[in-house]
Amino acid sequence: MHENAATSIRLLDIKETPTPKMEGFRGKVEIFQGDILDEELLGRAVAEVDTVFHIASYGMSGAEGLQDELIERVNVKGTEAV
């Protein structure tokens, strides 16, 4: 990256934001709230960006692991959408 290049961060999360953990980032992160499979929202969130980190996951441990359809929707379909 060029030393004078601007860096901005966008966050797409299905959970209501900001959380207390995000307080230190207020004004520094552009937040989009909604479903990763919402094509219009995802399009706005990734418009004109160079790099996307898709780190969403669901059901990788605990009782959530029993919800196969939701696991497929978030982990597989969400990755395909990005």
Secondary structure, 3 states (H helix, E strand, C coil): CCCCCCCCEEEEECCCCCCHHHHHHCCCEEEEECCCCCHHHHHHHHCCCCCCCCCCCCCCCHHHHHCHHHHHHHHHHHHHHC
